[in-house]
C-alpha cells in the first residue's frame, strides 16, 4: 500500500536552536520524531543519536520488515513489533552511553515516537510526550499516551484534566519516561490495521501544545496537501513556544486492486460494529477498540470444519467476516451465523465448557479473539482493564436484577411459596 509523506521542522519563536530531530525513510516507510532535552545544546545531541540509532537498528534487520510485507509465515506481527521495541531500547542505551562518556551531557534525554507502515499494518512505538495521531473518516484518534508526570496523575485520578491544564500547566514538560536519561526505559507499542485514505501525524509537543486534537480533521480537509508545513506555521502563529516538528503520512488507495481495499474497509467496519455491540466492550473508545482488534487474528475454515464443540472448554470468541456457521445444541440446529455475527464471547471471561457446537456450513473467514491475548492486552492497558471490569460488573448486575424479577414473578405465581405446598 502506497503513501504520501510531508514533513517540516522549525525552531519556533522562543528558542535559538532546534533540539528536535526527525527521520523520513520512504523506502522502509519508517518515520520518526524525537524532541531532545538537556543543557548546553545536549538536547539536539540526544535526539540526533536516538533517531540515528533507531534507524540503523531497523535497517540492519530490514529483512523482518520485508518478510512481513511479503506475508512470510515466518514473520508474525509480534516479530515486527518486537523489532521496533528493541530499536528504541537500543537508542536509549546509545544516548545513555554518550552521556556517560561526556560529563556535561549527563542527564540529557529525548522523546521518540516512530511509525512503520508495513503493507496493511501500522506499528507505533514511543517514549515521552511526542505523539502519533490517526485521522480517519472525519475523526481523530491519539494513538500514543503522553509519558508525562501530569498525564500519569490524570490517568490515576489524582487530579482532573482541567486542573492539569490550568493549575499545573507549568509542569507539562516534566516527563515520567524519556530516552537516554537511564540506561533502560519502558517502551509502549501498538499495531493496527491501516485503511486507504488514513492520515497519520507524528509531532513534537511544540506542535501539540498549540494545536488541539479536535482541530486536526478539519485542518486535514482544508489546508491542502502539505499539512505538515501548515501545522508548523499555525503553531508559530499561536506563539511558537518550543521547537516544532511534524510528519504527515497519507495512505493511498491501491489503484491496482481497488476491490481489495473496499473489502478490507467493509471488514473493518464489521469488526468495529460487532465489538461495539458486545456488552463487554461497550465503554471502549475508538482507539481502545483498535487495540482490542490488534489482539485478534483471522482464520479461514472450510465447510464441515468444527469451530468449537459442545462440552469442551473454550478459549476464544469468533466474529464471522464471511461465509456461514451453524450452531447446534444436542444435535439440533438452533442458529445460523453470517457476516457480522459473533459467538463464543463467554469464553473471554470464564473457563466453563461450551454450551453448543459451531460448524462451518460455507467456507468462512473468522476473526478470533483468544482469552490469553485479551488478558495480555489488559495487563499492558490498565484503562482498558478498568472499563472491561466495569462492563462486566454492569452485565452481572443486569443479570442479577433479571433473576430477581423472574423469582418475584414465580413467587407471585405460586402464592409466595417457591417450594409449593408443604
N, C-alpha and C positions, 0 to 999 in steps of 0.2 A: 504494500500500500504506500503510495507516494505522499509527500508532504511539502509544504512551502514554509520556509523559515525566515523570520526577520529578527534583528537584534539591535540594541542600542545601549550605550552606557555613557554616563555623564557625571562629572564631579559634583554637580549641584550648585546651589547658590551660597552655601556657608562654608564649604571645605576648600582647602587649597591643593589637595591631591586626591586621587581616586584609589580607594582601598578595595573596591570591587574587582573581581576577575570573572571571566566567563569563557565558555568553550562552546563552539558550534562545529560539530563533526558530522557533516551531512552524509558521508559515506557510511558511517556506523549508525547514523541517526541518533546521535548521542548529544545531549545538551546539558550544560552545567552552569550554575550561577553560584558564586561564593562572595561573601561580604566579610572582609578581614577586620580585625580589631587588634590594637596594640599601639604603644607609643613609638616615636622615632621612625615613623613610616613602616613599622613592623606588620601592620595590618595588611598592606599590599604584598608583603613577602609571604605571609601566611596564606592568603587567598591564592596567590600565584603558585606556591608549592603544592597546595591541596588540589587545585584544578589539574595541574600537570601530572601529579602522581596518580590521581583518579583516572585520567585519560590513558596514561601509559599502562596501568594495570589492566584496564578493559581491552585496550588494543593488543596487548601481549597475549590475551586469551580470547581473541575475537572469534575463534572457531566455535565457541559456545554460542555467540550471537548468531553467526551464520547458520549453524546447525539448527538452532531453534527456528529461524526464519524459513529454513528449508523443511521444517516439520520432521526433523530427525527424531525417531523414537528414543534415541539415547540422550536427548537433551530436553528434559522436562522443564516446565515453568520454574520449578523450585531451583534449578541449577542456574538459570539466568538471574533470578532474584538474589541468590547467594553470591554470584559473581559481583553484582553491584554493591552488596553489603561489604564484601571483602575489599573491594576497591576503596570504599570510604574508610574502612578501618586502616587500610594501608596509607591513605592520605593523612589520616590522623597521626599515625606513627611517624611519618616523614616530617610533618610540621613540628611535632614534639621534639624529634631528634635534632632538627635545625636549631630550635630554641635552646636546647641543652648545650649545643656547641658554641653559641654566641650569647654571652651573659646578658647583653642589653636587649635581647629578643625574648628572654624568658617570660612566660605568661602570654605570649601572643597566641592568637587563635583565629578561627574563621567559621562562619556558617558554610554549609554546602547543600545545595539541592540539585538533583540530577534527574533527567528524564531520558529513557531509552525507548524508542519506538521500534518494535520488532514484529513485523507482519501485522497481524490484527490484535496485537497485545502491547500494552504500555506498562512500563516499570518506572516507579519513582522511589528514590532513596533520599533521605535528608537528615541533617542535624542542624539545629539552630532555628532562626526565625525567617530565613529566606523561604519563599513559598512557591508552591505549584498549584495552579488552578486549571479546572476544566470548564469551558463554556460550551454548552450543548443545548440545542433546541430552545434558545432564549433564556436558559437558566445558567447559574454558575455554581460550581462545587469547589470548595477549597480542599485540595487533596492532601495537604500537609497540615499538621498541627504545630503551632509555634512552641519551640522549646525555650520558653522564657519564664522567668520567675512569676510574673503576673499571670500568665496563662495557666501555669500549674496551680496557682491559688484559685483562679476562677473555676478550673475543672474540678478541683477538690471541694468546691462550695464554700471556701473560707471567705471569699469576697465576691461581690457581684461584678458583672462585666461593666456596668455603668461606673462603679467605684474604680475599677481598674483604669477606665478611660478618663477619669476626672481626678480624683484624689491622688492616685498613684501613677498618673501618666508620665511623670518624670523618670520612672523606673522601667519604662517599656523596653529599653535596650539591655536590661540585665538578663543574661541568658542562663538557663538551667543546664544546658548542654552546649558544647562547642567543640570544633575540630582542632586538636593540637594542644589544648590547654593541659590536658592529661594524656598519657600515652595511649589509653583506650577510651572509647566512648560508646554509649549505647546508640545504635542506629535504628531508625524507623524505615520501613519499606512497605510497598504495596504493589500489586499488579492488577490490571483491569482490562476489560475489553475496549478496543478502540473502534469507533464508528466513523464513517465518512462524514465530513464537514465538522468534526470535532475541532475545537481550538484549545490549545494548551499554552499556558503562560507560566514562565519562571521569572521570579522577580526578587530583588533585594528589598529590605524594608524601607529604603529611601523612596521606593515607589508605593508600597502598600500602606505607608503612613499617610500618604496624601490622597490615594485613590481607594474608594470603598469597593468592597466585593460586589455590592449590588449594582455598581456603575458599569461593570465590565461587559455584560451582554449588550447594552445599548451602545457603548463605545465601539465594540467589535462590529456593530452593524453600521455605524455612521462615519467613522474616521477614515475609512478607506483601507487599502491593502496593508500599509506599513503601520500596524497598530503599535509595535514596539516603540518606534520613534515618537508617535503621538502620545503615548503614555508617559514617556520620559519628559516631553515638553510640558504636559499637563502637570506633572509632579513639580517641575521647576516653577511653573506659573503659580502654583499654590504654596510656594515657599522654598522648595528645594533644600530642605534642612540637612540632607545627607546625600551621599553618593547614590546614584540611581542606575539600576541595570534591569533590562527586560529582554526576554527572548520569547517570541511567539512562534508556535508551530501549528499550522493548519493542515489537517489531514484531507487529502484529495481523494474523491471517489475514483475507483478503478475503472477507467474508460474501457478496458479490455473485458471486464466482467461485471457490468452493472447489475445483472441479476443476482450475483452472489452478494453484493453489497446490500441489495434490497432484502434478501433473505435474512442476512445477519441482523439488519435493522429490525425486522419484524420479530425475529427470535429474541433479541434483547428486550424489546418491549414486552413480549410474552413472559419472559423470565421476571422482569421487574414487576409486572402487574400481578403475577401469581404470588410472588413473595410478599408483596404489599398486602395481599388479601389474607395471608396467613396471620392468625391472631398473635403468634409468637413474634412476628416481625413488624407489627403494626405501628410501633413507635419509632422505628428507624428512619432517619433522613436519607435522602438520595445517596449521598456519599457513603453512608454506612451500609446501605443496601449494596452498593458497588463492592464494598469489602466482603460482604457475605457471598455475593456472586463469584468473587475471585476465589473463594474457597471451594467452589463446585467443580465438577468435571462432566464431560459428556461421554456417554457410552451408546454404541449402536448395537441393537439386538434384533435378531431375525425372528420371523413368525414361528411360534411354538416354544420359544425360549421362556423360561420362568424367571421373572424379575425378583420376586420374593415369594416365600412359601409359608402357608398357614402353619402355626405352631412352632415355627423356627424363630430364633432371636434375631431381631432386626438391628441394623446399624446405620441406616440411611433413609432419606426421603427422596422422592423422584418427581420430576416435572416432565410432562410429555411435550417435546418440541415438535415432533412429527410422528405419524403412524397411529396405531391403535392398540390399547392394552385392555384386557378383560380382568375383572376382579370377581373371584369365586370364593364362596364360603361353604364348606362341607359339600363340595361338588356342584353347588348351584350358583349360576351366574347372577351376581347382584348389581353389577355396574360395568360400563364400558367407558374408557377414558381416551380422549383425543387431544389435539393440540391445546395447550394451556392448562390442562388439568393436572392436579398433583395428588400424590398419595404417599402414605407411609411416614407422615411427619411426626407421629408419636414416638418413633424410634430416636428422634433427636433429644428427647427429654427423659426417656426411661428405657429400661432394658427388658421389658416384657416381650413375650412372643407375639408374632404377627397374628392378627385375627382373621386374615384371609390370604388367598393366593392370587398373585398378579401374573398373568401370562400374556405375551405379545401375540396379538392377532395379525397385525400387519407390521412389517419392518419398522422399527421405531428408533428415533433418536431421543434419548432420555438424559435430562440434566440430573445429576446426582449430588446431593449434599450429605456427606458422611458425618456422623456424630463426632468422630475424632477430629475432623477438620474444623467443625464448628467450635469445639472446645479449645482447639489451638488458637482460633481467632479471638475468642473472648478473653483468653489469657493475655493476648497482646493488646486488646482494646477494651479497657475497663468500662468505658462509657457504653459500649455496645452490650457488655455483660450486664450492667445495671438495667438497661432498657429491656433486655430479654427477661431478666428476673422479674421486672415489674409486669411485663406482659403475661408471664407465667402465673404470677400471683392473681392478676385480674381474671385470667381464664379459670383458674382454680376457684376463685370467688364466684364467678358466674355459674359454674357447675354446682357449687355447694348451694347457692340460692335456688337453682333449679331442682336439686334433690330435696331441699326443704319444702319447696312448693308442692312437689309431687307427693311427698309424705303427708303434708297437710291435707291435700285433696283426698288421698287414700283414707286418712283417718276420718274425714268427714263422711266418706262413702260407707265406712263400716261402723259408723256411730261412735267414733272416738276410741275404739279398742282395736288397735292394729293387729292384735293377735286373735281377734274373733271372740266368740263366746267362751266362757270358762268351761 
